[in-house]
């Protein structure tokens, strides 16, 4: 075997070993949200999704589900973004059974409360964005795509609620009501 062939074979072997033992890009291949036992999901839904609590139930929610979250994956994506690695970290956002998106982490920022925010774009969505704010086990986030808007909120006991939001149900600017003590003619300056 020639020296050139041996070098090529050695290079291929090194690349294969590096691929085999290299850590995966944070979040790649793993889902951020996990399934919850039905009883725990029902209990969390009653507590956090009921109209009485006002936490997540409202006129604009189309559907929702209760999940667990891999906070370690978010911390890894934060570390990767902060380190400025050449390949950005990705997060597999399995929002619903029929909706799995890939979030590409572009940056991370500390929050005033001691937590952090991870933000970026959605693969394959020209105007898709994601932002997730973490403060201990309390999490709030928003994912926007051309197909919908989704919010992520803490639901207590290490559970989180994901809701699909119908933005068309938000009041339009012209639909804003004046305060009760205001003159009806002063509601909207023209």
Beta strands, then each sheet from edge to edge (+ up, - down):
strand 1: 33-34
strand 2: 61-69
strand 3: 90-96
strand 4: 99-110
strand 5: 116-122
strand 6: 129-135
strand 7: 138-145
strand 8: 148-156
strand 9: 159-165
sheet 1: 1+ 2- 9+ 8- 7+ 6- 5+ 4- 3+
end
